[in-house]
Amino acid sequence: MADNRGVVYIGTRKVEVQDIPDPKLEDPRGRRIDHGVILKIVSTNICGSDQHMVRGRTTAPSGMVLGHEITGEVIEKGPDVERLEIGDLVSVPFNVACGRCRTCRQGDTGVCLTVNEGRAGGAYGYVDMGGWIGGQARYVMAPYADFNLLKFPDKAQAMSKIRDLTMLTDILPTGYHGALTAGVGVGSTVYVAGAGPVGLAAAAAARLLGAAVVMIGDFNKERLAHAKKVGFEPIDLSAHDRLGELVEQVIGAPEVDSAIDAVGFEAKGHGGAEQPAIVLNQMMEITRAAGSIGIPGLYVTEDPGAKDQAAKTGSLSLRLGLGWAKSHSLHTGQTPVLKYNRQLMMALLHDRLPIADIVNAQVISLEDAPSGYADFDKGAAAKFVIDPHGMLAA
């Protein structure tokens, strides 16, 4: 290797591509691990969750290597790795999970109990998620490889569809998880809050699950235009602040069967001011009695950039009484990617879901990552895919 470079968080709204150490088969404490692999990164994506850190809305420290959406080729493996070989092309779930603890064994890999000393759940390149080095780089180490990594069955076929398959690491399973936990099924009417990449992935998943109508709400005109282009019903939230009326204009009723929050804690109200609970409260207003709400949008326990004191510790003014009165089911938390990525891989390989086109995947070089972050922060209607070795361009 000896030429590793990565995207490093410097401070609020500033990232740089720097020389970083080559990965080793070691955990964040420096202890040797034999269950990991070293990957040459084929593709790695910029995520909205990364933007929360870069905007200074978390306690992320300066110097962190970013990136949790990783697809790569195995170039080295530890002696305990039995099911992967050098040269295999793999998708890496953003969850770091041991596969052995109680939650992993029941499939809840988003809250593994052993890979993070601070709390349940681990991830690459993310604040408070165990210190695992991020993958917006040329090379990275992935632990518990036999358990975590999804090998593509045919490398050449996978490379021909890599713009789609790179979405398996996070946003497609996350969108699917949001739709599934919102109870989407055949004939469902669905509202998705947020027309960014996760919102579009949730809408695509809802369509895959058989939804009759999928609406996407946003203030961003460019993103709404793209949502309409790929077949969803755009809801322009700038029209007025009565969401039920906007929904009724589309389906003839002010309520939906299922709602999905793909926005999270940086939500803004109709006047443009931050209102971190507004999406959740709107979800409860427009979801029918006994309906379900999926919440793949990120909510944090510490938000130093919050406008009010309560929100700085993740305390929101939530109308839980409304949700209780309507017997809503709400499902929160990080997506357990391993529950879904294999079947979603098959859907992509067999042309059931053109997810790269749906989220408008735009391939950029590693050195152009800071520009990608800046454009994404401005609301670009795109999902930026980093190509560290020029393999996608080739």
C-alpha positions in Angstrom: 0.0 0.0 0.0 2.1 2.9 1.3 0.0 5.4 -0.5 -3.1 5.6 1.6 -5.1 8.8 1.6 -8.4 9.6 3.2 -11.0 12.3 3.8 -10.3 13.9 7.2 -12.7 16.0 9.2 -10.8 19.2 10.2 -13.6 21.3 11.7 -17.0 22.8 11.0 -17.6 22.7 7.3 -14.0 21.7 6.5 -12.7 18.4 5.3 -9.4 17.7 3.6 -7.9 14.7 1.7 -4.7 13.8 3.5 -2.1 11.1 3.7 -3.2 8.7 6.4 -1.6 5.5 7.9 -2.0 2.2 6.0 -4.6 0.0 7.7 -3.5 -2.8 10.0 -5.2 -5.8 11.4 -5.8 -4.0 14.7 -8.8 -2.8 16.6 -9.2 0.9 17.7 -7.2 0.1 20.8 -4.3 -1.2 18.8 -4.9 -4.9 19.7 -4.1 -7.5 17.0 -7.2 -9.0 15.4 -7.2 -12.1 13.2 -10.8 -11.9 12.0 -10.3 -8.8 9.8 -9.4 -8.1 6.3 -7.7 -5.2 4.5 -9.7 -3.8 1.6 -8.7 -1.8 -1.5 -11.7 0.5 -1.7 -13.5 0.3 -5.0 -16.2 2.8 -4.1 -17.2 4.8 -1.0 -20.1 7.2 -0.7 -20.7 10.6 1.0 -23.7 10.2 3.3 -26.1 12.7 4.9 -25.0 11.4 8.3 -21.4 12.5 7.4 -22.8 16.0 6.8 -24.2 16.2 10.3 -20.6 15.9 11.6 -19.1 18.2 9.0 -21.7 20.9 9.8 -20.5 20.7 13.4 -23.7 19.2 14.7 -22.0 16.4 16.7 -19.0 16.0 19.0 -16.8 14.6 16.3 -13.2 15.3 16.9 -10.9 17.0 14.4 -8.7 14.5 12.6 -11.3 11.8 12.2 -11.2 9.8 8.9 -14.7 9.9 7.6 -16.8 7.3 5.7 -19.0 4.4 6.5 -20.3 3.3 3.0 -17.6 1.0 1.7 -17.3 -1.5 -1.2 -13.9 -3.1 -1.7 -11.6 -5.8 -2.8 -9.9 -8.1 -0.3 -6.1 -7.7 -0.5 -5.1 -9.1 2.9 -6.9 -11.3 5.4 -6.3 -12.5 9.0 -5.7 -16.2 9.8 -9.2 -16.6 11.3 -11.0 -15.5 8.0 -12.3 -18.7 6.4 -15.0 -17.7 3.9 -13.3 -14.9 2.0 -10.3 -15.0 -0.4 -7.8 -12.5 -1.7 -9.4 -10.8 -4.7 -13.1 -11.1 -3.5 -15.3 -8.1 -4.1 -17.4 -7.3 -1.0 -20.0 -4.9 0.3 -19.3 -3.7 3.8 -22.4 -2.9 6.0 -21.8 0.4 7.8 -22.5 -1.4 11.1 -19.5 -2.9 12.7 -20.8 -6.0 14.5 -19.2 -9.0 16.2 -21.8 -11.6 15.2 -21.5 -13.2 18.7 -23.3 -11.0 21.2 -27.0 -11.2 22.1 -28.2 -8.5 19.8 -26.1 -9.7 16.8 -27.4 -13.2 17.3 -31.0 -12.0 17.0 -30.1 -9.9 13.9 -29.9 -6.5 15.5 -26.4 -5.8 14.2 -27.0 -2.0 14.5 -26.7 -2.3 18.2 -23.8 -4.8 18.7 -22.8 -4.9 22.3 -19.1 -5.5 22.0 -17.6 -3.3 19.3 -18.0 0.0 21.1 -17.0 0.7 24.7 -19.3 3.8 24.9 -22.7 2.5 23.8 -24.4 -0.2 21.8 -23.6 -0.1 18.1 -20.4 0.5 16.0 -19.7 2.1 12.6 -16.8 3.1 10.5 -15.7 6.7 10.6 -18.4 8.0 12.8 -18.5 9.9 16.1 -19.1 7.8 19.3 -19.3 4.6 17.3 -16.3 2.8 18.6 -13.3 4.6 16.9 -13.3 2.4 13.8 -11.4 4.2 11.0 -13.5 5.5 8.2 -13.5 4.3 4.6 -13.5 7.4 2.5 -10.0 6.4 1.6 -7.9 4.2 -0.6 -7.6 1.3 1.9 -9.4 0.3 5.1 -9.6 -2.5 7.6 -12.9 -4.4 8.2 -13.2 -6.6 11.3 -15.2 -9.7 11.8 -15.0 -10.2 8.1 -16.7 -13.6 7.8 -19.8 -12.3 9.6 -20.0 -8.8 8.2 -19.0 -8.7 4.6 -21.2 -9.6 1.7 -19.3 -11.2 -1.2 -20.6 -10.6 -4.7 -21.1 -13.9 -6.5 -19.6 -12.8 -9.8 -16.9 -10.1 -9.7 -17.3 -9.0 -13.3 -21.0 -8.8 -13.1 -20.8 -6.8 -9.9 -18.3 -4.3 -11.4 -20.8 -3.8 -14.3 -23.4 -2.7 -11.7 -21.2 -1.1 -9.1 -23.0 2.3 -9.2 -26.1 0.4 -7.9 -24.3 -2.1 -5.6 -22.4 0.7 -3.8 -25.7 1.7 -2.3 -25.9 -1.6 -0.4 -23.6 -0.5 2.4 -26.2 1.9 3.9 -28.8 4.0 2.1 -30.7 1.3 0.2 -31.0 -1.0 3.3 -31.7 2.0 5.4 -34.5 3.1 3.1 -35.8 -0.4 2.9 -35.7 -0.7 6.7 -37.7 2.6 7.0 -40.3 1.4 4.5 -40.6 -2.1 6.1 -40.9 -0.8 9.6 -43.5 1.7 8.4 -45.6 -1.3 7.3 -45.5 -0.6 3.6 -47.2 -3.3 1.5 -49.2 -3.9 -1.6 -51.6 -0.9 -2.2 -50.1 1.3 0.6 -50.2 5.0 0.5 -46.9 6.3 1.7 -45.4 9.7 2.6 -41.6 10.1 2.8 -40.2 13.2 4.5 -37.0 14.3 2.8 -36.0 14.0 -0.9 -32.4 13.4 -0.3 -30.7 10.1 -1.1 -32.1 8.2 1.9 -35.6 9.6 1.2 -35.3 8.5 -2.4 -34.1 5.1 -1.3 -37.0 4.7 1.1 -39.4 5.7 -1.7 -37.8 3.2 -4.0 -38.1 0.5 -1.4 -41.8 1.4 -0.8 -42.4 0.9 -4.5 -40.5 -2.4 -4.4 -42.8 -3.5 -1.5 -45.9 -2.7 -3.6 -47.0 0.7 -2.5 -49.8 2.3 -4.6 -48.7 5.9 -4.2 -45.4 7.2 -2.8 -45.2 10.9 -2.0 -41.9 12.7 -1.1 -42.0 16.1 0.8 -39.2 18.6 0.7 -38.5 22.4 0.4 -35.6 21.8 -2.2 -37.0 22.4 -5.7 -34.2 20.6 -7.4 -34.6 17.5 -5.3 -38.4 17.5 -5.8 -37.9 17.8 -9.5 -35.7 14.8 -9.5 -38.1 12.8 -7.3 -40.8 13.5 -9.9 -38.5 12.5 -12.7 -38.0 9.1 -11.2 -41.7 8.5 -10.6 -42.6 9.7 -7.2 -45.2 12.3 -6.2 -43.5 15.5 -5.1 -44.9 17.4 -2.2 -43.6 21.0 -2.1 -43.6 21.9 1.5 -43.0 25.6 0.7 -46.6 25.8 -0.5 -48.0 26.0 3.1 -47.6 24.4 6.5 -50.7 22.1 6.4 -49.2 18.8 5.3 -52.5 16.9 5.4 -54.0 19.2 2.8 -51.0 18.7 0.5 -51.3 15.0 0.9 -55.1 15.2 0.2 -54.4 17.0 -3.1 -52.6 13.8 -4.3 -54.7 10.9 -2.9 -58.0 12.5 -1.9 -57.5 12.0 1.8 -55.4 13.8 4.4 -53.9 10.6 5.9 -51.6 7.9 4.6 -51.1 4.3 5.6 -47.3 4.6 6.2 -44.9 7.5 6.9 -41.1 7.5 6.7 -38.9 10.2 8.3 -35.7 10.4 6.2 -34.8 13.9 7.6 -33.8 13.5 11.2 -32.8 16.1 13.8 -31.8 18.9 11.5 -35.4 19.3 10.3 -36.6 22.8 9.4 -40.1 24.2 9.7 -42.1 26.1 7.1 -40.4 29.4 8.0 -36.9 28.0 7.6 -36.1 27.8 11.2 -34.9 24.6 12.8 -37.6 22.6 14.5 -36.0 19.2 15.3 -39.3 17.4 16.2 -41.5 18.9 13.4 -41.2 15.9 11.0 -42.0 13.4 13.7 -45.0 15.4 14.8 -46.2 15.8 11.2 -45.8 12.0 10.7 -48.2 11.4 13.6 -50.7 14.0 12.2 -50.9 12.4 8.7 -50.6 8.7 9.5 -53.9 7.0 9.9 -55.1 5.4 13.1 -53.1 2.1 13.7 -50.6 3.1 11.0 -46.9 2.8 11.3 -44.0 5.3 11.1 -40.5 4.3 10.2 -37.7 6.6 11.4 -34.4 6.0 9.5 -33.6 9.7 9.8 -30.8 10.3 12.3 -31.4 11.6 15.8 -28.5 12.2 18.2 -28.0 12.3 21.9 -25.7 15.3 21.7 -26.2 18.2 19.3 -23.8 21.1 20.2 -25.3 23.2 17.3 -28.9 23.0 18.4 -30.8 26.2 18.8 -32.4 25.4 22.1 -31.0 23.9 25.3 -33.2 20.8 25.3 -32.3 19.7 21.8 -28.6 19.9 22.6 -29.2 16.6 24.5 -31.6 15.1 22.1 -34.7 16.2 24.1 -37.5 17.1 21.6 -41.0 18.5 21.9 -42.7 15.4 20.7 -46.5 15.1 20.5 -46.4 11.5 21.8 -49.9 11.8 23.1 -51.2 12.1 19.5 -49.3 9.0 18.4 -50.5 7.1 21.4 -54.1 8.2 20.8 -53.9 7.0 17.2 -52.2 3.7 18.2 -49.2 4.4 16.0 -46.2 2.1 15.8 -42.9 4.0 15.7 -39.6 2.3 14.8 -36.3 4.1 15.4 -32.6 3.3 15.3 -29.8 2.3 13.0 -30.5 -0.1 10.3 -29.2 -3.6 10.7 -27.9 -3.8 7.2 -27.2 -7.6 7.3 -30.9 -8.3 7.6 -31.5 -6.9 4.1 -28.4 -6.6 2.0 -28.3 -10.0 0.4 -31.9 -9.9 -0.9 -31.4 -6.3 -2.0 -28.2 -7.4 -3.8 -30.2 -9.9 -5.8 -32.8 -7.3 -6.7 -30.0 -5.1 -8.0 -28.2 -7.8 -9.9 -31.4 -8.8 -11.6 -32.5 -5.3 -12.6 -35.4 -5.0 -10.2 -34.3 -1.7 -8.7 -32.2 1.0 -10.6 -31.2 2.6 -7.4 -28.2 4.6 -8.8 -30.5 6.4 -11.2 -33.1 6.9 -8.5 -30.7 8.6 -6.2 -28.8 10.3 -9.1 -25.4 8.8 -8.3 -22.5 11.0 -9.3 -19.0 9.5 -9.4 -16.1 11.8 -8.2 -12.5 11.2 -7.4 -11.1 10.9 -3.9 -9.3 14.3 -4.3 -12.6 15.9 -5.3 -14.4 14.7 -2.1 -14.3 18.2 -0.4 -16.1 19.6 -3.4 -18.6 16.8 -3.1 -19.2 17.6 0.5 -19.7 21.3 -0.3 -22.2 20.6 -3.1 -24.1 18.1 -1.0 -24.3 20.6 1.8 -25.9 23.1 -0.6 -28.7 20.6 -1.3 -27.5 19.1 -4.6 -29.9 16.5 -6.0 -27.3 13.8 -6.1 -25.6 11.0 -4.2 -21.8 11.4 -4.5 -19.8 8.2 -5.0 -16.1 8.4 -4.4 -13.8 6.4 -6.8 -10.5 6.2 -5.0 -8.6 4.2 -7.5 -10.4 5.2 -10.8 -12.0 1.8 -11.1 -15.5 3.1 -11.7 -14.2 5.6 -14.2 -12.4 2.8 -16.0 
